[in-house]
Amino acid sequence: MLIDTHCHLNTIIKNEFDAPLPENFSELIQPYLDEARLHQVKHIINVGTSLIESINCVLLAKTFKNIWATLGTHPNDLTTDWKSDIVAYKKILQSTDKERIVGIGEIGLDYHYPDFDKQRQYDGFRAQIEVALEHDLPVVIHTRDAADETLHVIEEYKQDNIRGIIHCFSENAAFAKHARELGFLLGIGGPLTYPKNQYLRDIFIETPLESIVLETDAPFLPPQYMRGKKNTPAQIAYIGQFLADLKGVSLEEVARITTQNAVNLFRI
């Protein structure tokens, strides 16, 4: 069995961001679930990026028993009214829907694009971590061009037993080591297969399977062989085989250990 620990099925079936799911979302999603199951991908963690998309994630998780949801506002999606998102997430976590919610994310810091608001991102990141800690949930962390600051924030909450995933890991070996020492798992997907990312392959050759989870970030970041196409959860099988070949082990071993890592973290 395999688990896609980071997917955006709600985005796959829509033409625009931050919009409710279409009325026929169930029939639109089913083919992706069927394809995933054919490739032994039995569970999918559908990750929120804004309040609207987090609500969409919860609706999908309530509709399909093999989909689980996280709540969170991506650093690039934090508006001047971001604190109202936090209030809404807390209300959702007090409702009956909380049984289908297994994490807070994706949250973090992203200093890549111009005109970012560093203080807003920092405050929003910390506030959402505190929601996760309050509800004993793991965090799914997005970091881009903010490595030192991201680790600094995690360090702040080390004594509170913060746990989670560094999503779409793309930092250096020193960051990987530090994150693992803090108890974090490293999420890896399609970028592992990109020709330019030899440094990433070198890191994951040295990283024990016990510190790795597989993810697609679908519909984004497809593996190299299908660049330019829409990514799907079924590609976890390809990513798992690529990692197995890289480390010189069987796909069965990769599946067993990375799946157990995800099960332990998300408690599904």
C-alpha positions as CSV (number, residue, x, y, z in Angstrom):
1,M,0.0,0.0,0.0
2,L,1.1,3.5,-0.8
3,I,0.0,6.9,0.5
4,D,0.1,10.3,-1.3
5,T,0.8,12.6,1.7
6,H,0.3,15.8,-0.3
7,C,-2.3,16.3,-3.0
8,H,-4.7,19.0,-4.1
9,L,-7.6,17.0,-5.7
10,N,-9.8,20.0,-5.2
11,T,-7.5,21.9,-7.6
12,I,-7.3,19.1,-10.1
13,I,-11.1,19.2,-10.9
14,K,-11.5,23.0,-10.9
15,N,-10.5,25.8,-13.3
16,E,-10.0,28.4,-10.7
17,F,-8.5,28.8,-7.2
18,D,-10.4,29.8,-4.1
19,A,-13.8,28.7,-5.5
20,P,-16.2,26.1,-4.1
21,L,-16.2,22.6,-5.5
22,P,-18.6,22.1,-8.5
23,E,-21.8,20.2,-7.7
24,N,-20.7,17.1,-9.6
25,F,-17.3,17.0,-7.7
26,S,-17.9,13.4,-6.7
27,E,-18.1,12.0,-10.2
28,L,-15.1,14.2,-11.3
29,I,-12.9,12.9,-8.4
30,Q,-13.8,9.2,-8.8
31,P,-11.6,8.5,-11.9
32,Y,-8.5,9.8,-10.1
33,L,-9.2,7.6,-7.1
34,D,-9.8,4.6,-9.3
35,E,-6.5,5.2,-11.1
36,A,-4.7,5.7,-7.8
37,R,-6.1,2.4,-6.4
38,L,-4.9,0.5,-9.5
39,H,-1.4,1.7,-8.6
40,Q,-1.8,0.7,-4.9
41,V,-2.3,4.2,-3.7
42,K,-4.9,3.6,-1.0
43,H,-4.9,6.8,1.0
44,I,-4.6,10.5,0.0
45,I,-3.9,13.5,2.2
46,N,-5.6,16.4,0.6
47,V,-3.9,19.6,1.7
48,G,-5.5,23.0,2.2
49,T,-4.0,26.3,0.9
50,S,-6.6,28.8,1.8
51,L,-9.8,28.9,3.8
52,I,-12.0,28.1,0.8
53,E,-9.7,25.3,-0.4
54,S,-9.5,23.9,3.2
55,I,-13.2,23.7,3.3
56,N,-13.2,21.9,0.0
57,C,-10.6,19.5,1.3
58,V,-12.9,18.7,4.3
59,L,-15.8,18.1,2.0
60,L,-13.8,15.7,-0.1
61,A,-12.7,13.9,3.0
62,K,-16.3,13.6,4.3
63,T,-17.3,12.2,0.9
64,F,-14.6,9.6,0.3
65,K,-13.3,7.4,3.0
66,N,-9.8,7.1,1.6
67,I,-9.3,10.9,1.5
68,W,-8.1,12.9,4.5
69,A,-7.9,16.6,4.9
70,T,-5.6,19.3,6.3
71,L,-6.5,22.9,7.0
72,G,-4.2,25.8,6.4
73,T,-3.4,29.0,4.6
74,H,-0.3,28.9,2.3
75,P,2.1,31.8,3.0
76,N,1.4,33.3,-0.4
77,D,-2.3,33.2,0.3
78,L,-2.2,35.1,3.6
79,T,-4.3,38.2,3.2
80,T,-4.6,41.3,5.4
81,D,-7.6,39.4,7.0
82,W,-5.6,36.2,7.6
83,K,-6.6,36.1,11.3
84,S,-10.2,35.4,10.3
85,D,-8.9,32.2,8.7
86,I,-7.4,31.1,12.0
87,V,-10.8,31.7,13.7
88,A,-12.5,29.7,11.0
89,Y,-10.1,26.8,11.3
90,K,-10.6,26.7,15.1
91,K,-14.4,26.5,14.6
92,I,-14.0,23.7,12.0
93,L,-11.8,21.8,14.5
94,Q,-14.5,22.1,17.1
95,S,-17.1,20.6,14.7
96,T,-18.0,17.0,13.8
97,D,-15.8,17.4,10.7
98,K,-12.7,17.3,12.8
99,E,-12.6,13.5,12.6
100,R,-11.5,13.8,8.9
101,I,-8.9,16.4,9.6
102,V,-5.4,15.0,10.2
103,G,-3.1,18.0,10.0
104,I,-2.5,21.8,9.6
105,G,-1.0,22.9,6.3
106,E,0.3,23.8,4.1
107,I,1.8,26.6,6.1
108,G,5.2,28.2,6.2
109,L,7.4,30.9,4.7
110,D,7.9,31.8,1.0
111,Y,10.2,34.7,0.2
112,H,10.5,33.8,-3.5
113,Y,8.1,36.2,-5.1
114,P,8.5,40.1,-4.9
115,D,6.5,42.2,-2.5
116,F,6.0,39.4,0.0
117,D,5.0,40.6,3.6
118,K,7.6,38.9,5.8
119,Q,6.0,39.9,9.1
120,R,2.6,38.7,7.9
121,Q,4.0,35.3,6.8
122,Y,5.9,34.9,10.1
123,D,2.9,35.7,12.2
124,G,0.6,33.5,10.1
125,F,3.0,30.6,10.3
126,R,3.3,30.8,14.0
127,A,-0.4,31.2,14.6
128,Q,-1.2,28.1,12.5
129,I,1.5,26.1,14.3
130,E,-0.2,27.0,17.5
131,V,-3.5,25.7,16.2
132,A,-1.8,22.4,15.3
133,L,-0.3,22.1,18.8
134,E,-3.6,22.9,20.5
135,H,-5.2,20.1,18.6
136,D,-2.3,17.7,18.6
137,L,-2.0,17.7,14.9
138,P,1.1,17.5,12.6
139,V,2.0,20.5,10.4
140,V,2.8,20.4,6.6
141,I,5.4,23.0,6.0
142,H,6.1,24.9,2.8
143,T,9.4,26.7,2.7
144,R,11.0,28.6,-0.3
145,D,13.9,30.9,-0.1
146,A,13.4,31.0,3.7
147,A,15.4,28.0,5.0
148,D,17.0,29.6,8.0
149,E,13.9,31.4,9.1
150,T,11.8,28.2,8.7
151,L,14.1,26.2,10.9
152,H,14.2,29.1,13.5
153,V,10.4,29.0,13.8
154,I,10.3,25.2,14.2
155,E,13.0,25.5,16.8
156,E,10.8,27.9,18.8
157,Y,8.3,25.1,19.2
158,K,10.6,22.2,19.7
159,Q,9.8,21.9,23.4
160,D,6.1,21.7,22.5
161,N,6.7,18.5,20.5
162,I,6.0,20.0,17.1
163,R,5.9,17.3,14.4
164,G,5.3,17.2,10.7
165,I,6.6,17.2,7.1
166,I,8.9,19.5,5.2
167,H,6.8,19.4,2.0
168,C,8.4,19.2,-1.4
169,F,11.9,19.1,0.1
170,S,14.3,21.2,-1.9
171,E,16.9,22.5,0.6
172,N,20.5,21.3,1.2
173,A,21.9,18.4,3.2
174,A,22.5,20.5,6.3
175,F,18.8,21.6,6.3
176,A,17.7,17.9,5.9
177,K,19.9,16.9,8.8
178,H,18.6,19.6,11.0
179,A,14.9,19.0,10.1
180,R,15.4,15.3,10.8
181,E,16.9,16.1,14.2
182,L,13.8,18.1,15.0
183,G,11.8,15.0,14.2
184,F,10.4,16.1,10.9
185,L,9.9,13.9,7.8
186,L,11.0,14.9,4.4
187,G,8.4,14.9,1.6
188,I,9.6,14.0,-1.8
189,G,7.8,13.7,-5.2
190,G,8.3,14.5,-8.9
191,P,11.3,16.9,-8.4
192,L,13.4,13.9,-7.3
193,T,13.3,12.8,-11.0
194,Y,14.3,16.1,-12.6
195,P,17.7,16.0,-14.3
196,K,18.9,19.2,-12.7
197,N,18.3,17.9,-9.2
198,Q,21.3,15.6,-8.6
199,Y,21.9,17.3,-5.3
200,L,18.4,16.2,-4.2
201,R,19.1,12.6,-5.3
202,D,22.3,12.7,-3.3
203,I,20.5,13.8,-0.2
204,F,17.8,11.1,-0.5
205,I,20.3,8.4,-1.1
206,E,21.7,9.2,2.4
207,T,18.3,9.9,4.1
208,P,16.9,6.8,5.8
209,L,13.5,5.6,4.6
210,E,12.3,6.1,8.1
211,S,12.5,9.9,7.5
212,I,10.8,10.0,4.2
213,V,7.2,10.3,2.9
214,L,6.0,10.2,-0.7
215,E,3.9,13.0,-2.2
216,T,2.8,14.2,-5.6
217,D,1.6,17.8,-5.0
218,A,-0.8,17.0,-7.8
219,P,-1.8,18.6,-10.1
220,F,1.6,20.2,-9.8
221,L,5.2,18.9,-10.1
222,P,4.7,15.8,-12.3
223,P,7.6,13.4,-12.6
224,Q,10.1,14.1,-15.4
225,Y,8.6,11.6,-17.9
226,M,5.3,13.5,-17.9
227,R,6.4,17.1,-17.5
228,G,3.9,19.5,-18.9
229,K,0.9,17.2,-18.0
230,K,-1.4,17.2,-15.0
231,N,0.0,15.3,-12.1
232,T,-2.2,12.7,-10.2
233,P,-2.0,10.7,-7.0
234,A,-1.3,7.5,-9.1
235,Q,2.2,8.8,-9.7
236,I,3.2,7.9,-6.2
237,A,3.9,4.4,-7.5
238,Y,6.4,5.8,-10.0
239,I,8.0,8.1,-7.5
240,G,8.3,5.2,-5.0
241,Q,9.9,3.0,-7.7
242,F,12.3,5.8,-8.6
243,L,13.3,6.2,-4.9
244,A,13.7,2.4,-4.6
245,D,16.0,2.2,-7.6
246,L,18.0,5.2,-6.3
247,K,18.5,3.6,-2.9
248,G,19.0,0.0,-4.2
249,V,16.0,-1.4,-2.4
250,S,12.7,-2.9,-3.4
251,L,9.5,-0.9,-4.1
252,E,7.9,-3.1,-1.4
253,E,10.3,-1.9,1.2
254,V,9.8,1.8,0.2
255,A,6.1,1.3,0.3
256,R,6.1,-0.4,3.6
257,I,8.3,2.1,5.5
258,T,7.0,5.4,3.9
259,T,3.4,4.3,4.4
260,Q,4.1,3.5,8.1
261,N,5.7,6.9,8.5
262,A,2.6,8.6,7.1
263,V,0.2,6.4,9.2
264,N,2.2,7.2,12.4
265,L,2.3,10.9,11.7
266,F,-1.2,11.5,10.5
267,R,-2.7,8.7,12.7
268,I,-5.0,7.4,10.0
